[in-house]
Amino acid sequence: MNIKKILVPISPEQTMGDHFHQIFQFANKKQVSVTIVSVIEQITPNCIAQYTQQASWEILDQIKKEQQKKLENEVNMLSAQYKNCVFNYELASGIPFVEIIKLASKEEFDLIAIDASRGYKSRAAQFGSTTRHLMRKSPTPLWTVVTDHQAKINRVLAAVDVVAPTDDGLELNKKIISCAAAFASVNDAELYVFHAWRLFGEGYFRSWGRLSELEIAEFALKERDARNEKLTELSRPIEETKIKLQQVLSEGEPEEVLPTFIHQNGVDLLVMGTVCRTGIAGFLIGNKAENLLDAVRCSVITLKPDHFESPVLE
């Protein structure tokens, strides 16, 4: 994954403290361009009529001027601290996630990096409203950074589905591994390529097929070997690099076994795909992905298939 431009959204009340270091440290090592964007939500006359006679456009204009000055100061300080990066800023007004997605698409950013917890709500805000909308609707990859995590990324995990039924699924697997490898390489981190699996029809074999436990175990072993072969094929490009690689096959449902593995092995960054399962393109990521994201306690990068169409951009 070639990352040249990163978009970093911040809310108007948010300050850019040490919790952004993980993002800027990566950008500095990669020598990429970073744009800080702040979206000011629109003010309607009805909202302020009972508090002041000042026109809403005047208040909004004043807020924009103050925020612009703040962003200029932030960019100047960041430029002095991270000398290998080129920092810019953008100021917009509207619905935050809509404006972020539009800007990322228009300016062809490679990655959106967002501080999920904002340093004061920790877990409650980790996958809050704007972040969740971006996960569901942004075609641009989203890096959701957890601020209570160490800045250094030591272990990266790429979660793949080796039996993805479509070409889009196969390409998404390759994107996931490429992205995870990029982060592992820059941080000199260990990389896990992880696949959760279980024997399809096991319950049927046991109840209706009346197969013995030994026969079921033999089927499961064959299934595991077949998936391991596919996992090895997916991981082959990484084996040709200097990245320390481990392949992991874990029996069970992803939303159950993956959070446990992440916790037990101290994974700092999870890279995974999100898929629409509703028939309404872009509005919901898969239920398993939603459940998994609620369970993990590490930073997460979510990727979409190449042909994903965002409802925001229609």
C-alpha positions in Angstrom: 0.0 0.0 0.0 1.5 3.3 -1.1 0.7 6.0 1.3 1.6 9.6 0.2 -1.2 11.7 1.7 -2.9 11.4 5.1 -6.0 13.4 6.2 -6.3 14.0 9.9 -9.7 15.2 11.1 -10.0 17.1 14.4 -13.1 18.6 16.0 -13.1 22.4 16.7 -12.7 21.8 20.5 -10.0 19.2 20.1 -6.3 19.9 20.8 -3.5 17.9 19.1 -1.6 16.5 22.0 0.8 13.5 22.4 -2.0 11.1 21.5 -1.5 12.1 17.8 2.1 11.1 18.0 1.5 7.6 16.6 0.0 9.1 13.4 2.7 11.8 12.9 5.5 9.4 13.8 4.4 7.1 11.0 3.9 10.0 8.6 7.4 11.4 9.4 9.1 8.0 8.7 7.2 7.7 5.5 7.9 11.3 4.5 4.2 11.9 3.5 2.0 14.9 3.3 -0.4 15.5 6.2 -3.5 17.7 6.1 -5.3 18.6 9.2 -9.1 19.2 8.6 -11.6 20.7 11.0 -15.3 20.7 10.2 -17.6 23.3 11.8 -21.2 22.2 12.1 -23.7 24.6 10.6 -25.6 26.9 12.9 -29.3 27.5 12.2 -31.1 30.7 13.3 -33.6 28.7 15.3 -30.8 27.2 17.4 -29.6 30.5 18.7 -32.6 32.8 18.6 -33.4 32.3 22.3 -29.8 33.1 23.3 -28.7 36.0 21.1 -29.9 38.4 18.4 -26.6 38.0 16.5 -27.1 36.5 13.1 -26.1 32.8 12.7 -23.8 33.6 9.8 -21.9 36.2 11.9 -21.3 33.6 14.7 -20.2 31.0 12.1 -17.8 33.5 10.5 -16.3 34.3 13.9 -15.9 30.6 14.7 -14.2 30.0 11.3 -11.7 32.8 11.9 -10.8 31.5 15.3 -10.5 27.9 14.1 -8.4 29.0 11.1 -5.9 30.7 13.4 -5.8 27.6 15.7 -5.1 25.4 12.7 -2.3 27.7 11.4 -0.6 27.5 14.9 -1.0 23.7 15.0 0.5 23.3 11.5 3.5 25.5 12.4 4.2 23.6 15.6 3.9 20.2 13.9 6.1 21.3 11.0 8.8 22.2 13.5 8.5 18.8 15.3 8.1 16.5 12.4 10.6 17.8 9.8 10.1 15.1 7.2 6.4 15.9 6.8 4.6 18.6 4.8 1.7 19.9 6.8 -1.4 21.7 5.5 -4.8 22.4 6.9 -8.4 22.6 5.6 -11.4 24.2 7.2 -15.0 23.2 6.2 -18.5 23.5 7.5 -21.3 21.0 7.4 -21.8 17.5 8.7 -18.3 16.3 9.8 -18.2 12.8 8.3 -19.8 14.0 5.0 -17.2 16.7 4.6 -14.3 14.4 5.6 -15.3 11.8 3.0 -15.8 14.4 0.3 -12.5 16.0 0.9 -10.6 12.7 1.1 -12.1 11.6 -2.2 -11.7 14.9 -4.0 -8.0 15.4 -3.0 -7.3 11.6 -3.3 -6.0 11.0 0.2 -4.6 7.5 0.7 -5.6 7.3 4.4 -7.8 9.1 7.0 -6.3 9.0 10.5 -8.6 9.9 13.3 -8.1 10.0 17.1 -11.1 8.1 18.3 -11.2 8.8 22.0 -10.2 12.4 21.9 -8.3 11.9 25.2 -11.2 12.3 27.5 -13.9 9.7 26.8 -11.6 6.8 26.1 -13.6 3.7 25.4 -17.0 5.4 25.2 -15.9 7.5 22.3 -13.6 5.1 20.6 -16.0 4.2 17.8 -18.4 7.1 18.2 -20.7 8.8 15.7 -18.3 10.3 13.2 -15.8 7.4 13.4 -18.6 4.9 12.9 -19.9 6.8 9.9 -16.5 6.9 8.4 -16.0 3.2 8.9 -19.3 2.5 7.2 -19.3 5.0 4.4 -15.7 6.1 3.5 -14.1 4.5 0.5 -10.8 5.9 1.8 -9.1 3.6 4.3 -9.6 4.7 7.9 -7.0 4.5 10.7 -8.7 4.7 14.0 -6.1 5.5 16.7 -6.7 4.6 20.3 -5.1 7.2 22.5 -4.5 5.0 25.6 -2.2 2.9 23.6 1.6 3.3 23.4 2.9 5.4 20.5 5.2 2.6 19.2 3.6 0.0 17.0 5.3 -3.3 17.8 2.8 -5.9 16.5 0.5 -5.6 13.5 -2.3 -8.0 12.7 -3.8 -8.5 9.2 -7.2 -10.2 9.5 -8.1 -12.0 6.2 -10.8 -14.2 4.8 -9.1 -16.9 2.7 -12.4 -18.2 1.4 -13.7 -14.9 0.2 -16.3 -15.8 -2.5 -15.6 -13.0 -5.0 -12.7 -11.4 -6.8 -13.4 -8.2 -4.7 -12.9 -10.3 -1.6 -9.5 -11.7 -2.9 -8.4 -8.2 -3.8 -9.5 -6.9 -0.4 -7.3 -9.6 1.3 -4.3 -8.4 -0.8 -5.0 -4.8 0.2 -5.2 -5.8 3.9 -1.9 -7.6 3.8 -0.2 -4.8 1.8 -1.4 -2.2 4.2 -0.4 -4.2 7.3 3.0 -4.9 5.8 3.6 -1.2 5.2 2.9 -0.4 8.8 5.0 -3.3 10.1 7.9 -2.3 7.8 8.0 1.3 8.9 7.7 0.4 12.6 10.0 -2.6 12.4 7.1 -4.5 13.9 6.1 -8.1 13.9 3.2 -9.0 11.5 0.6 -11.6 12.1 -1.6 -12.8 9.2 -4.7 -14.1 10.9 -7.6 -16.2 9.6 -10.4 -17.5 11.8 -12.1 -20.6 10.5 -14.5 -23.4 11.4 -15.8 -26.5 9.6 -18.9 -25.6 7.7 -21.8 -28.0 8.4 -20.2 -29.5 11.5 -23.5 -29.4 13.3 -25.3 -31.1 10.4 -22.6 -33.8 10.2 -23.0 -34.5 13.9 -26.9 -34.5 14.1 -28.2 -35.4 10.7 -25.2 -37.0 9.0 -24.6 -39.2 12.1 -20.8 -39.1 11.5 -18.5 -40.2 14.2 -16.3 -37.7 16.0 -13.3 -39.2 14.3 -14.8 -38.6 10.8 -15.7 -35.1 11.7 -12.2 -34.5 13.0 -10.8 -35.8 9.7 -13.0 -33.4 7.7 -11.9 -30.5 10.0 -8.2 -31.4 9.5 -8.6 -31.4 5.7 -10.4 -28.1 5.9 -7.7 -26.6 8.1 -5.0 -27.8 5.8 -6.7 -26.3 2.7 -7.2 -22.9 4.4 -3.6 -23.0 5.7 -2.4 -23.5 2.1 -4.5 -20.5 1.0 -3.1 -18.4 3.9 0.4 -19.3 2.9 -0.3 -18.2 -0.7 -1.6 -14.9 0.5 1.4 -14.4 2.8 4.0 -15.2 0.2 4.8 -11.6 -0.8 5.6 -10.9 2.8 8.0 -13.8 3.1 10.2 -12.1 0.5 10.7 -9.1 2.8 12.5 -8.6 6.0 9.3 -8.4 8.0 9.0 -10.9 10.9 5.9 -12.9 9.9 3.7 -15.3 11.7 0.7 -17.1 10.1 -2.2 -17.8 12.5 -5.2 -20.1 11.9 -7.6 -19.9 14.8 -10.7 -22.2 15.0 -13.9 -20.2 15.8 -15.9 -17.2 14.8 -13.8 -14.1 14.1 -15.7 -11.8 16.5 -14.9 -14.3 19.3 -11.4 -15.6 18.7 -9.8 -12.4 17.2 -10.2 -10.1 20.2 -8.9 -12.8 22.5 -5.8 -13.3 20.3 -5.2 -9.5 20.1 -5.4 -9.1 23.8 -3.2 -12.2 24.6 -0.5 -11.2 22.1 -0.4 -7.5 22.7 -1.4 -6.5 19.2 -1.1 -2.7 18.6 -2.7 -2.4 15.2 -5.5 -4.4 13.6 -5.9 -4.2 9.8 -9.2 -5.6 8.5 -11.8 -5.3 5.8 -15.4 -4.2 6.1 -18.2 -5.4 4.0 -21.8 -4.3 3.3 -24.3 -7.0 4.0 -27.6 -5.0 3.8 -28.0 -4.5 0.1 -27.8 -0.8 0.6 -24.3 0.0 -0.5 -22.2 1.9 2.1 -24.7 2.2 4.9 -23.7 -0.7 7.2 -20.5 -2.7 7.5 -21.0 -6.4 8.2 -22.4 -7.4 11.5 -19.4 -9.5 12.3 -17.1 -6.5 11.7 -19.3 -4.3 13.9 -19.2 -6.8 16.7 -15.5 -7.3 16.4 -14.7 -3.6 16.4 -16.7 -3.2 19.6 -14.6 -5.9 21.2 -11.0 -4.9 20.4 -8.9 -2.5 22.4 -6.2 -1.6 19.9 -5.9 0.8 16.9 -7.7 -0.3 13.8 -7.4 0.3 10.1 -10.5 -0.6 8.1 -10.4 -1.0 4.3 -13.2 -1.3 1.6 -13.2 -3.3 -1.6 -12.1 -1.4 -4.7 -15.6 -1.2 -6.1 -17.2 0.1 -2.9 -19.5 3.0 -3.6 -20.1 5.5 -0.8 -23.6 6.9 -0.5 -22.0 10.2 0.5 -20.4 10.5 -3.0 -23.4 9.5 -5.1 
